[in-house]
Amino acid sequence: MESSMMLVGVVIMVLEISLMAHAAVPATVLKQIDMVNKNGPYLGIVVPNAFEMNPLLQSPTLVVDPTLPHLDFSGRRFRFGHIRGKKVIVVMTGLSMLNAGTTTELLLTLFKVTGVLHYGIAGNADPELEIGDVTIPQYWAHTGLWNWQRFGDGPEDELALESNGDYTREIGFLKFSNFNTVETKNETSADNLLNNVWYQPEEIFPVDGTPEIRQRVFWIPVDRRYFSAAKKLEGLKLEGCVNSTACLPRAPVAVRVQRGVTANVFVDNKSYREFLHSTFNVTPIDMESAAVALVCLQQKIPFIAIRSLSDLAGGGSALSNEAAAFAGLASQNAVTALIKFITLM
């Protein structure tokens, strides 16, 4: 009798825990998620904005699942189908690190995903490349996490909370006075009240790590196998004309590069672009890729990003940003490279 009562108690407890666990997800949605996962696993395709996603949705290579074309959850629409025989889930994140990270986390939590392919457009930091070129970096970093140093302190002075292990001077810093435009003919240097900002690594908590024991990373590697396969994108035919009269000076190319960077900043500034390129040897500059990379690193999921260049960040002069004219072309080239990459997997 006593053992029977204990068994009933355990069953009730399990049911209560199950109900609490499912309370945030409606039963109808859970049923759909289960149905999707039974048909999996999938490649996750993560894209920032609608104008970058539309060329993929309009491509005949994307065959939509007739049974369940999409599932809406938490403000996101997860689209199901296949590309060249590979089952895919396509989801739009929206602008910025927060949206990109949250959406990627949802994708990996809800669905059986074997890898994440991220694509879109980006600003260019390397003047050797051109608008329309497709870049595939080997490493990504979030360059928007700073320790802003007190005015009067310099590179040899300890940062606030550095002794606690929270911050570091290992990565490097931006000195604002290096970019002053005041007349300094009679001076060797000029101070700037903004002083220095020091770049910081991100904290991650890997799924196979000890809870609450943080690990730090600045340069996040993409999947080695994916990066190796991306070499075969070289020579890919890409679009070079917006229309019959507006063509780029040379045919765009797809190229693997060493590094790309991300921050919640739209970089349309020549001096900062040159600083990023000379300091970190980066090519694409965007607002989402590092967030997707960080979540995939934490979740131990293979990842790669394909970014087509829509403009030389900050331009070569004071002319208006070229992205307004070439975003559509760059988006199409990114999709072309994505589809080709999927066929290589």
Disulfide bonds with the S-S distance in Angstrom:
Cys241-Cys247 1.86
